[in-house]
Amino acid sequence: MSTAKSVTDASFQQDVLDSEKTVLVDFWAEWCGPCRAVAPILDQIAAEHGDKLEIVKLNVDENPQTAYKYQITSIPALKVYQGGEVVKTVIGAKPKPALEADLAAYIS
């Protein structure tokens, strides 16, 4: 099973903004229970739809510049980027069917 790749403040431009693929960024933190709950769901979505959507994780505690730039005030925050722009934001942990519905435009 695929696990989401970690990105950092330093790699965000290259890994997310410059990516030719659609990228979902999971803004999370180690201490965040809902973040830990949604992580395996995102891994499943990555495994099932990795050809259409790349899923990466950014630890907000370790990478405050990017979290600040994108105004992350509550986590988990999921942001979908296309062509370097945010095209969708999902806040909070959700069950897999709800997340897949939110992401349907990018994974179907």
All heavy atoms as an XYZ file, in Angstrom:
824
protein
N       0.846     -1.191      0.000
C       0.000      0.000      0.000
C       0.886      1.247      0.000
O       1.883      1.320      0.684
C      -0.897     -0.010      1.239
C      -1.780      1.216      1.322
S      -2.785      1.305      2.819
C      -4.055      0.145      2.393
N       0.484      2.189     -0.777
C       1.223      3.438     -0.884
C       0.978      4.303      0.354
O      -0.131      4.360      0.861
C       0.744      4.173     -2.137
O       1.034      5.523     -2.078
N       2.017      4.941      0.832
C       1.814      5.904      1.906
C       2.181      7.283      1.373
O       3.042      7.415      0.514
C       2.656      5.578      3.152
O       4.025      5.521      2.770
C       2.240      4.270      3.776
N       1.512      8.267      1.895
C       1.700      9.632      1.416
C       3.131     10.093      1.687
O       3.685      9.852      2.744
C       0.694     10.555      2.080
N       3.690     10.752      0.714
C       5.040     11.290      0.816
C       5.015     12.560      1.664
O       4.068     13.344      1.594
C       5.502     11.604     -0.618
C       6.757     12.403     -0.744
C       7.038     12.576     -2.228
C       7.830     13.824     -2.493
N       8.043     14.035     -3.923
N       6.050     12.756      2.469
C       6.147     13.974      3.271
C       6.808     15.080      2.459
O       7.774     14.843      1.747
C       6.975     13.713      4.532
O       6.251     12.872      5.395
N       6.248     16.279      2.568
C       6.860     17.453      1.945
C       7.187     18.454      3.049
O       6.652     18.363      4.158
C       5.952     18.089      0.866
C       5.726     17.137     -0.283
C       4.628     18.543      1.437
N       8.060     19.385      2.732
C       8.520     20.375      3.705
C       8.391     21.777      3.116
O       8.098     21.928      1.924
C      10.000     20.127      4.059
O      10.777     20.325      2.861
C      10.226     18.718      4.599
N       8.653     22.769      3.951
C       8.694     24.144      3.437
C       9.641     24.218      2.242
O       9.344     24.856      1.242
C       9.195     25.112      4.524
C       8.138     25.412      5.590
O       6.947     25.126      5.369
O       8.530     25.938      6.650
N      10.796     23.541      2.349
C      11.828     23.609      1.313
C      11.406     22.909      0.022
O      11.775     23.341     -1.070
C      13.135     23.009      1.831
N      10.636     21.824      0.136
C      10.293     21.053     -1.066
C       8.903     21.371     -1.618
O       8.521     20.858     -2.670
C      10.388     19.550     -0.768
O       9.338     19.129      0.091
N       8.137     22.218     -0.937
C       6.740     22.452     -1.306
C       6.602     22.974     -2.732
O       5.747     22.515     -3.495
C       6.094     23.424     -0.313
C       4.590     23.427     -0.370
C       3.863     22.475      0.308
C       3.910     24.385     -1.103
C       2.471     22.464      0.259
C       2.523     24.386     -1.163
C       1.801     23.420     -0.478
N       7.436     23.929     -3.104
C       7.364     24.510     -4.454
C       7.522     23.416     -5.506
O       6.704     23.279     -6.411
C       8.451     25.583     -4.625
C       8.469     26.233     -6.001
C       7.329     27.210     -6.238
O       6.951     27.960     -5.345
N       6.758     27.203     -7.434
N       8.574     22.619     -5.363
C       8.864     21.585     -6.357
C       7.842     20.442     -6.306
O       7.326     20.013     -7.330
C      10.271     21.027     -6.132
C      10.637     19.928     -7.105
C      12.029     19.368     -6.847
O      12.789     19.909     -6.059
N      12.353     18.293     -7.513
N       7.541     19.952     -5.096
C       6.686     18.766     -4.960
C       5.208     19.045     -5.198
O       4.470     18.155     -5.611
C       6.834     18.150     -3.558
C       8.193     17.508     -3.345
O       8.873     17.175     -4.341
O       8.575     17.336     -2.178
N       4.757     20.253     -4.910
C       3.321     20.552     -4.994
C       3.031     21.586     -6.080
O       2.311     21.315     -7.032
C       2.783     21.038     -3.627
C       1.305     21.407     -3.725
C       3.000     19.974     -2.562
N       3.577     22.772     -5.930
C       3.212     23.870     -6.822
C       3.668     23.642     -8.258
O       2.976     24.029     -9.204
C       3.772     25.193     -6.287
C       3.315     25.565     -4.866
C       3.929     26.889     -4.447
C       1.799     25.606     -4.760
N       4.822     22.999     -8.445
C       5.346     22.765     -9.788
C       4.939     21.412    -10.360
O       5.320     21.080    -11.477
C       6.879     22.872     -9.794
C       7.362     24.284     -9.456
O       6.562     25.236     -9.568
O       8.536     24.431     -9.088
N       4.184     20.629     -9.609
C       3.800     19.288    -10.058
C       2.852     19.369    -11.243
O       1.961     20.215    -11.289
C       3.124     18.520     -8.920
O       2.680     17.260     -9.387
N       3.041     18.452    -12.201
C       2.122     18.380    -13.333
C       0.845     17.643    -12.945
O      -0.187     17.815    -13.585
C       2.805     17.697    -14.518
C       3.929     18.538    -15.083
C       4.573     17.930    -16.304
O       4.024     16.951    -16.853
O       5.623     18.441    -16.709
N       0.922     16.827    -11.881
C      -0.251     16.104    -11.407
C      -1.043     16.972    -10.440
O      -0.533     17.941     -9.897
C       0.186     14.829    -10.648
C       0.611     13.698    -11.539
C       1.040     12.504    -10.726
C      -0.138     11.665    -10.288
N       0.287     10.419     -9.630
N      -2.286     16.596    -10.231
C      -3.084     17.202     -9.173
C      -2.551     16.647     -7.860
O      -2.310     15.451     -7.737
C      -4.571     16.840     -9.359
O      -4.993     17.322    -10.639
C      -5.422     17.462     -8.272
N      -2.338     17.517     -6.874
C      -1.742     17.113     -5.603
C      -2.674     17.494     -4.454
O      -3.132     18.638     -4.367
C      -0.365     17.784     -5.384
C       0.260     17.339     -4.063
C       0.577     17.506     -6.543
N      -2.936     16.535     -3.563
C      -3.667     16.811     -2.328
C      -2.642     16.897     -1.207
O      -1.849     15.980     -1.028
C      -4.678     15.702     -2.031
C      -5.510     15.922     -0.759
C      -6.890     15.313     -0.936
C      -4.871     15.325      0.477
N      -2.648     18.002     -0.493
C      -1.738     18.178      0.638
C      -2.534     18.011      1.925
O      -3.536     18.689      2.143
C      -1.048     19.560      0.624
C      -0.109     19.700      1.826
C      -0.287     19.767     -0.677
N      -2.072     17.081      2.754
C      -2.660     16.850      4.076
C      -1.828     17.648      5.077
O      -0.695     17.282      5.371
C      -2.615     15.344      4.385
C      -3.045     15.011      5.810
O      -3.698     15.850      6.449
O      -2.723     13.891      6.263
N      -2.372     18.760      5.544
C      -1.706     19.560      6.580
C      -2.072     18.920      7.912
O      -3.253     18.855      8.268
C      -2.185     21.015      6.519
C      -1.732     21.760      5.292
C      -2.484     21.754      4.139
C      -0.545     22.479      5.304
C      -2.073     22.448      3.004
C      -0.113     23.182      4.183
C      -0.879     23.157      3.031
N      -1.069     18.445      8.660
C      -1.328     17.655      9.861
C      -0.273     17.958     10.922
O       0.684     18.692     10.678
C      -1.294     16.165      9.511
C       0.107     15.671      9.250
C       0.880     15.934      8.152
C       0.908     14.882     10.111
N       2.113     15.348      8.288
C       2.155     14.690      9.480
C       0.686     14.302     11.358
C       3.188     13.952     10.053
C       1.719     13.567     11.913
C       2.948     13.403     11.270
N      -0.465     17.365     12.118
C       0.517     17.438     13.200
C       0.477     16.132     13.986
O      -0.561     15.469     14.044
C       0.233     18.619     14.121
N       1.599     15.809     14.596
C       1.744     14.560     15.354
C       0.714     14.435     16.477
O       0.183     13.360     16.734
C       3.163     14.515     15.934
C       3.625     13.158     16.385
C       3.879     12.183     15.238
O       4.541     12.552     14.266
O       3.372     11.053     15.331
N       0.401     15.533     17.149
C      -0.471     15.526     18.326
C      -1.954     15.532     17.974
O      -2.813     15.469     18.847
C      -0.165     16.741     19.207
C      -0.110     18.023     18.425
C       1.009     18.631     17.916
C      -1.218     18.839     18.009
N       0.658     19.764     17.222
C      -0.703     19.916     17.262
C      -2.593     18.765     18.200
C      -1.496     20.904     16.708
C      -3.398     19.758     17.640
C      -2.837     20.813     16.896
N      -2.290     15.601     16.701
C      -3.674     15.776     16.250
C      -4.350     14.420     16.025
O      -4.018     13.707     15.085
C      -3.655     16.601     14.956
S      -5.207     16.628     14.045
N      -5.292     14.072     16.914
C      -6.006     12.801     16.804
C      -6.766     12.631     15.499
O      -6.639     11.600     14.831
N      -7.563     13.629     15.084
C      -8.263     13.492     13.806
C      -7.309     13.331     12.614
O      -7.640     12.659     11.649
C      -9.069     14.793     13.698
C      -9.267     15.216     15.122
C      -8.014     14.801     15.841
N      -6.126     13.942     12.707
C      -5.130     13.781     11.633
C      -4.706     12.316     11.533
O      -4.578     11.772     10.434
C      -3.893     14.644     11.905
S      -4.224     16.415     11.975
N      -4.474     11.701     12.694
C      -4.079     10.284     12.699
C      -5.213      9.408     12.194
O      -4.983      8.385     11.558
C      -3.640      9.868     14.099
C      -2.312     10.492     14.516
C      -1.695      9.815     15.731
N      -2.566      9.839     16.904
C      -2.618     10.825     17.793
N      -1.847     11.880     17.644
N      -3.421     10.754     18.832
N      -6.454      9.811     12.450
C      -7.608      9.035     11.994
C      -7.755      9.091     10.469
O      -8.130      8.102      9.841
C      -8.884      9.550     12.660
N      -7.472     10.227      9.874
C      -7.673     10.380      8.432
C      -6.483      9.838      7.627
O      -6.643      9.506      6.446
C      -7.983     11.857      8.077
C      -6.731     12.705      8.004
C      -8.769     11.961      6.787
N      -5.313      9.690      8.240
C      -4.116      9.253      7.508
C      -4.296      7.922      6.780
O      -3.968      7.824      5.590
C      -2.909      9.216      8.445
N      -4.824      6.864      7.432
C      -4.973      5.602      6.693
C      -6.001      5.694      5.565
O      -5.865      5.005      4.551
C      -5.405      4.593      7.754
C      -5.779      5.370      8.959
C      -5.151      6.729      8.837
N      -6.989      6.562      5.715
C      -7.977      6.756      4.650
C      -7.295      7.394      3.442
O      -7.507      6.985      2.299
C      -9.155      7.617      5.143
C      -9.886      6.891      6.278
C     -10.103      7.967      4.000
C     -10.892      7.749      7.026
N      -6.450      8.382      3.702
C      -5.721      9.028      2.609
C      -4.766      8.050      1.942
O      -4.596      8.080      0.724
C      -4.964     10.258      3.129
C      -5.852     11.426      3.552
C      -5.016     12.530      4.164
C      -6.673     11.948      2.392
N      -4.145      7.160      2.733
C      -3.273      6.144      2.152
C      -4.061      5.231      1.217
O      -3.580      4.870      0.139
C      -2.588      5.315      3.246
C      -1.511      6.101      3.986
O      -1.064      7.151      3.473
O      -1.121      5.664      5.083
N      -5.287      4.865      1.613
C      -6.129      4.026      0.754
C      -6.484      4.757     -0.542
O      -6.416      4.175     -1.630
C      -7.424      3.644      1.481
C      -7.246      2.649      2.596
C      -8.556      2.426      3.367
O      -9.608      2.915      2.972
N      -8.462      1.696      4.469
N      -6.857      6.020     -0.418
C      -7.206      6.800     -1.612
C      -5.979      6.935     -2.514
O      -6.083      6.816     -3.738
C      -7.791      8.173     -1.218
C      -9.160      7.969     -0.547
C      -7.919      9.098     -2.435
C      -9.771      9.226      0.064
N      -4.798      7.136     -1.915
C      -3.562      7.238     -2.705
C      -3.299      5.934     -3.462
O      -2.912      5.942     -4.629
C      -2.379      7.578     -1.800
N      -3.519      4.802     -2.781
C      -3.277      3.504     -3.407
C      -4.258      3.254     -4.548
O      -3.891      2.688     -5.582
C      -3.368      2.392     -2.365
N      -5.497      3.693     -4.375
C      -6.543      3.419     -5.362
C      -6.571      4.434     -6.504
O      -6.999      4.112     -7.613
C      -7.914      3.408     -4.676
C      -8.076      2.248     -3.702
C      -9.259      2.423     -2.754
O     -10.126      3.291     -3.007
O      -9.312      1.678     -1.746
N      -6.129      5.654     -6.246
C      -6.268      6.722     -7.244
C      -4.951      7.462     -7.500
O      -4.961      8.598     -7.975
C      -7.333      7.734     -6.793
C      -8.672      7.118     -6.541
N      -9.517      6.710     -7.541
C      -9.305      6.817     -5.376
C     -10.620      6.191     -7.017
N     -10.519      6.246     -5.705
N      -3.832      6.827     -7.173
C      -2.529      7.481     -7.311
C      -2.185      7.912     -8.717
O      -1.357      8.795     -8.917
N      -2.823      7.281     -9.706
C      -2.557      7.678    -11.086
C      -3.152      9.048    -11.403
O      -2.667      9.752    -12.283
C      -3.104      6.626    -12.059
C      -4.591      6.341    -11.836
O      -5.053      6.432    -10.679
O      -5.278      6.029    -12.829
N      -4.196      9.444    -10.664
C      -4.867     10.720    -10.926
C      -4.534     11.799     -9.904
O      -4.573     12.985    -10.207
C      -6.388     10.514    -10.931
C      -6.871      9.544    -11.978
C      -8.382      9.390    -11.897
C      -8.875      8.178    -12.648
N      -8.812      6.940    -11.895
N      -4.261     11.364     -8.667
C      -4.091     12.316     -7.568
C      -2.918     11.895     -6.695
O      -2.904     10.786     -6.177
C      -5.377     12.334     -6.723
C      -5.403     13.269     -5.515
C      -5.443     14.728     -5.982
C      -6.614     12.982     -4.641
N      -1.944     12.772     -6.573
C      -0.826     12.500     -5.662
C      -1.189     13.064     -4.292
O      -1.686     14.186     -4.186
C       0.462     13.141     -6.170
C       1.631     12.844     -5.272
C       2.961     13.317     -5.823
O       3.001     13.906     -6.917
O       3.956     13.097     -5.138
N      -0.954     12.275     -3.251
C      -1.253     12.722     -1.892
C       0.053     12.865     -1.120
O       0.859     11.934     -1.093
C      -2.218     11.753     -1.185
C      -3.558     11.716     -1.945
C      -2.429     12.177      0.273
C      -4.610     10.811     -1.362
N       0.247     14.044     -0.537
C       1.441     14.317      0.252
C       1.016     14.883      1.602
O      -0.108     15.348      1.766
C       2.405     15.295     -0.474
C       2.861     14.726     -1.813
C       1.771     16.661     -0.661
N       1.934     14.824      2.574
C       1.655     15.307      3.935
C       2.643     16.410      4.289
O       3.810     16.320      3.950
C       1.838     14.159      4.934
C       0.898     13.000      4.707
C       1.262     11.806      5.577
C       0.898     11.959      7.004
N      -0.524     11.954      7.301
N       2.140     17.422      4.997
C       3.008     18.480      5.487
C       2.732     18.666      6.977
O       1.611     18.988      7.366
C       2.757     19.797      4.733
C       3.710     20.900      5.174
C       4.509     21.420      3.993
C       2.987     22.028      5.856
N       3.749     18.410      7.790
C       3.641     18.570      9.237
C       3.700     20.070      9.555
O       4.721     20.715      9.319
C       4.773     17.807      9.927
C       4.662     17.842     11.433
O       4.407     18.874     12.040
N       4.881     16.695     12.050
N       2.597     20.617     10.084
C       2.520     22.062     10.306
C       3.452     22.546     11.413
O       3.885     23.691     11.403
C       1.070     22.529     10.576
C       0.182     22.266      9.367
C       0.491     21.875     11.815
N       3.769     21.665     12.365
C       4.688     22.054     13.435
C       6.117     22.173     12.919
O       6.874     23.042     13.354
C       4.650     21.036     14.582
C       3.346     21.103     15.360
O       2.672     22.149     15.317
O       2.992     20.096     16.002
N       6.477     21.315     11.988
C       7.843     21.311     11.457
C       8.007     22.248     10.262
O       9.133     22.564      9.875
C       8.236     19.886     11.043
C       8.276     18.916     12.226
C       8.455     17.468     11.795
O       8.606     17.201     10.585
O       8.445     16.602     12.693
N       6.902     22.670      9.667
C       6.940     23.497      8.451
C       5.973     24.673      8.569
O       5.001     24.770      7.816
C       6.590     22.629      7.233
C       7.556     21.481      7.077
O       8.663     21.653      6.594
N       7.148     20.308      7.513
N       6.251     25.573      9.513
C       5.288     26.652      9.786
C       5.143     27.665      8.650
O       4.087     28.286      8.529
C       5.843     27.308     11.048
C       7.300     26.986     11.038
C       7.409     25.620     10.395
N       6.164     27.842      7.819
C       6.072     28.857      6.764
C       4.957     28.534      5.775
O       4.146     29.386      5.431
C       7.399     28.971      6.002
C       8.514     29.582      6.804
C       9.828     29.546      6.045
O      10.114     28.615      5.310
N      10.640     30.570      6.253
N       4.915     27.286      5.322
C       3.895     26.895      4.345
C       2.519     26.904      4.991
O       1.541     27.369      4.390
C       4.216     25.515      3.752
O       5.532     25.561      3.177
C       3.214     25.121      2.681
N       2.416     26.414      6.218
C       1.133     26.425      6.928
C       0.620     27.864      7.071
O      -0.573     28.129      6.871
C       1.282     25.757      8.290
N       1.508     28.782      7.388
C       1.118     30.187      7.537
C       0.687     30.773      6.193
O      -0.328     31.453      6.092
C       2.297     30.982      8.116
C       2.008     32.452      8.264
C       1.220     32.924      9.314
C       2.517     33.368      7.357
C       0.942     34.286      9.447
C       2.241     34.721      7.482
C       1.457     35.177      8.526
O       1.177     36.511      8.654
N       1.464     30.473      5.146
C       1.177     31.012      3.819
C      -0.226     30.616      3.350
O      -0.929     31.406      2.740
C       2.220     30.519      2.814
C       1.983     31.003      1.410
C       3.055     30.536      0.452
C       2.774     31.040     -0.951
N       3.744     30.556     -1.918
N      -0.627     29.389      3.657
C      -1.939     28.905      3.205
C      -3.005     29.012      4.299
O      -4.059     28.409      4.198
C      -1.812     27.494      2.637
C      -1.069     27.529      1.331
C       0.281     27.224      1.273
C      -1.702     27.946      0.157
C       0.985     27.310      0.076
C      -1.007     28.035     -1.037
C       0.330     27.720     -1.071
O       1.028     27.812     -2.257
N      -2.714     29.803      5.331
C      -3.670     30.148      6.391
C      -4.303     28.910      7.032
O      -5.518     28.832      7.200
C      -4.732     31.088      5.838
C      -4.132     32.365      5.303
C      -5.124     33.210      4.527
O      -6.193     32.759      4.144
N      -4.748     34.453      4.280
N      -3.445     27.953      7.387
C      -3.928     26.747      8.045
C      -4.157     27.074      9.514
O      -3.217     27.318     10.259
C      -2.902     25.586      7.903
C      -2.583     25.318      6.431
C      -3.432     24.339      8.602
C      -3.775     24.991      5.561
N      -5.424     27.120      9.917
C      -5.759     27.452     11.299
C      -6.384     26.278     12.031
O      -6.490     26.297     13.244
C      -6.711     28.654     11.351
O      -7.857     28.365     10.549
C      -6.022     29.915     10.840
N      -6.835     25.269     11.288
C      -7.318     24.062     11.949
C      -6.907     22.860     11.115
O      -6.820     22.952      9.880
C      -8.824     24.122     12.168
O      -9.541     23.644     11.076
N      -6.609     21.768     11.796
C      -6.149     20.576     11.111
C      -6.977     19.379     11.559
O      -7.552     19.428     12.657
C      -4.634     20.332     11.350
C      -4.316     20.299     12.840
C      -3.788     21.339     10.607
C      -2.888     19.956     13.181
N      -7.085     18.330     10.764
C      -6.459     18.219      9.445
C      -7.127     19.156      8.428
O      -8.336     19.347      8.451
C      -6.693     16.761      9.055
C      -7.908     16.347      9.817
C      -7.873     17.138     11.098
N      -6.294     19.729      7.584
C      -6.762     20.532      6.460
C      -6.226     19.880      5.198
O      -5.027     19.620      5.104
C      -6.263     21.968      6.581
N      -7.105     19.593      4.292
C      -6.709     18.983      3.022
C      -6.923     20.017      1.938
O      -8.015     20.572      1.810
C      -7.556     17.739      2.735
C      -7.664     16.719      3.862
C      -8.621     15.597      3.470
C      -6.307     16.150      4.215
N      -5.870     20.283      1.176
C      -5.984     21.247      0.080
C      -5.547     20.561     -1.208
O      -4.502     19.913     -1.245
C      -5.131     22.490      0.341
C      -5.700     23.343      1.476
C      -5.040     24.694      1.552
C      -5.635     25.545      2.650
N      -6.856     26.227      2.262
N      -6.343     20.735     -2.250
C      -6.029     20.172     -3.557
C      -5.448     21.288     -4.419
O      -6.033     22.372     -4.523
C      -7.290     19.586     -4.233
C      -6.960     19.049     -5.621
C      -7.906     18.492     -3.359
N      -4.293     20.997     -5.011
C      -3.591     21.970     -5.856
C      -3.555     21.476     -7.296
O      -3.261     20.310     -7.553
C      -2.132     22.143     -5.388
C      -1.997     22.793     -4.033
C      -2.200     22.072     -2.868
C      -1.660     24.130     -3.920
C      -2.073     22.667     -1.615
C      -1.530     24.734     -2.670
C      -1.740     23.996     -1.531
O      -1.617     24.595     -0.307
N      -3.870     22.379     -8.219
C      -3.712     22.123     -9.647
C      -3.003     23.326    -10.235
O      -3.440     24.464    -10.019
C      -5.067     21.932    -10.337
C      -5.718     20.600    -10.052
C      -7.024     20.427    -10.813
O      -7.803     21.373    -10.969
N      -7.275     19.222    -11.279
N      -1.924     23.087    -10.951
C      -1.191     24.185    -11.566
C      -0.714     25.218    -10.573
O      -0.641     26.397    -10.878
N      -0.395     24.769     -9.352
C       0.137     25.670     -8.340
C      -0.913     26.459     -7.574
O      -0.576     27.281     -6.734
N      -2.190     26.219     -7.864
C      -3.270     26.944     -7.201
C      -4.134     25.996     -6.376
O      -4.359     24.855     -6.772
C      -4.162     27.640     -8.241
C      -3.448     28.678     -9.084
C      -2.988     29.876     -8.293
O      -3.744     30.342     -7.416
O      -1.867     30.352     -8.540
N      -4.666     26.502     -5.261
C      -5.606     25.724     -4.454
C      -6.953     25.712     -5.182
O      -7.508     26.772     -5.475
C      -5.775     26.322     -3.045
C      -6.826     25.551     -2.255
C      -4.452     26.324     -2.293
N      -7.463     24.511     -5.465
C      -8.742     24.399     -6.158
C      -9.827     23.794     -5.269
O     -11.005     23.834     -5.610
C      -8.615     23.592     -7.472
C      -7.749     24.339     -8.474
C      -8.063     22.194     -7.216
N      -9.432     23.241     -4.117
C     -10.408     22.628     -3.208
C      -9.799     22.575     -1.818
O      -8.618     22.290     -1.664
C     -10.728     21.209     -3.688
C     -11.647     20.404     -2.797
C     -13.087     20.615     -3.174
C     -14.002     19.733     -2.361
N     -15.382     20.046     -2.580
N     -10.624     22.833     -0.793
C     -10.189     22.720      0.595
C     -11.210     21.886      1.354
O     -12.416     22.103      1.216
C     -10.074     24.111      1.249
O      -9.110     24.890      0.529
C      -9.633     23.999      2.704
N     -10.711     20.928      2.129
C     -11.555     20.101      2.985
C     -10.978     20.206      4.397
O      -9.798     19.930      4.604
C     -11.555     18.619      2.528
C     -12.427     17.778      3.455
C     -12.021     18.494      1.082
N     -11.795     20.620      5.358
C     -11.326     20.781      6.738
C     -11.919     19.669      7.603
O     -13.114     19.399      7.531
C     -11.742     22.157      7.315
C     -11.194     23.304      6.457
C     -11.287     22.294      8.769
C      -9.708     23.455      6.462
N     -11.069     19.058      8.405
C     -11.534     18.055      9.350
C     -11.452     16.644      8.814
O     -11.351     16.421      7.614
N     -11.493     15.684      9.730
C     -11.460     14.273      9.368
C     -12.852     13.839      8.937
O     -13.846     14.237      9.534
C     -10.987     13.445     10.554
N     -12.900     13.039      7.897
C     -14.170     12.524      7.386
C     -13.989     11.051      7.059
O     -12.880     10.618      6.767
C     -14.569     13.265      6.100
C     -14.860     14.729      6.290
C     -15.343     15.338      4.988
C     -15.739     16.788      5.180
N     -16.347     17.331      3.975
N     -15.082     10.284      7.044
C     -14.967      8.895      6.608
C     -14.636      8.833      5.114
O     -14.862      9.796      4.377
C     -16.350      8.298      6.904
C     -17.255      9.459      7.121
C     -16.410     10.648      7.482
N     -14.114      7.689      4.697
C     -13.660      7.544      3.314
C     -14.725      7.905      2.276
O     -14.412      8.640      1.336
C     -13.137      6.115      3.094
C     -12.489      5.941      1.742
C     -11.943      4.542      1.562
C     -11.329      4.388      0.187
N     -11.188      2.995     -0.194
N     -15.980      7.439      2.397
C     -16.967      7.806      1.371
C     -17.171      9.315      1.239
O     -17.333      9.837      0.136
C     -18.256      7.118      1.846
C     -17.797      5.997      2.724
C     -16.535      6.498      3.379
N     -17.139     10.025      2.360
C     -17.312     11.483      2.324
C     -16.107     12.151      1.666
O     -16.262     13.092      0.873
C     -17.512     12.025      3.735
N     -14.907     11.670      1.993
C     -13.705     12.230      1.361
C     -13.706     11.950     -0.128
O     -13.368     12.822     -0.928
C     -12.437     11.639      1.990
C     -11.838     12.408      3.151
C     -10.615     11.700      3.689
C     -11.490     13.825      2.761
N     -14.072     10.722     -0.520
C     -14.107     10.396     -1.945
C     -15.135     11.262     -2.669
O     -14.897     11.681     -3.800
C     -14.410      8.915     -2.144
C     -13.209      8.044     -1.791
C     -13.467      6.554     -1.954
O     -14.589      6.098     -1.672
O     -12.520      5.860     -2.361
N     -16.252     11.558     -2.015
C     -17.255     12.450     -2.623
C     -16.680     13.854     -2.797
O     -16.847     14.483     -3.850
C     -18.516     12.487     -1.771
N     -15.959     14.348     -1.769
C     -15.335     15.673     -1.858
C     -14.297     15.724     -2.979
O     -14.093     16.770     -3.586
C     -14.646     16.036     -0.535
C     -15.632     16.438      0.560
O     -16.779     16.811      0.217
O     -15.256     16.383      1.730
N     -13.620     14.613     -3.203
C     -12.518     14.564     -4.168
C     -12.926     13.994     -5.527
O     -12.084     13.816     -6.398
C     -11.366     13.725     -3.599
C     -10.781     14.237     -2.279
C      -9.785     13.228     -1.727
C     -10.126     15.607     -2.475
N     -14.214     13.720     -5.718
C     -14.695     13.030     -6.922
C     -14.212     13.700     -8.215
O     -13.845     13.008     -9.167
C     -16.207     12.942     -6.908
N     -14.163     14.999     -8.232
C     -13.748     15.706     -9.444
C     -12.293     15.436     -9.809
O     -11.893     15.604    -10.959
C     -13.953     17.216     -9.265
N     -11.510     14.973     -8.835
C     -10.075     14.783     -9.057
C      -9.671     13.315     -9.134
O      -8.546     13.011     -9.542
C      -9.282     15.481     -7.931
C      -9.781     16.893     -7.728
C     -10.585     17.202     -6.623
C      -9.526     17.888     -8.652
C     -11.095     18.474     -6.460
C     -10.024     19.155     -8.481
C     -10.806     19.457     -7.393
O     -11.323     20.717     -7.239
N     -10.574     12.406     -8.743
C     -10.190     10.977     -8.715
C     -11.045     10.115     -9.638
O     -10.795      8.928     -9.759
C     -10.227     10.394     -7.287
C     -11.618     10.473     -6.674
C      -9.181     11.061     -6.401
C     -11.738      9.837     -5.287
N     -12.042     10.693    -10.292
C     -12.859      9.856    -11.169
C     -12.633     10.186    -12.629
O     -11.956     11.093    -12.971
C     -14.330      9.991    -10.808
O     -14.722     11.335    -10.767
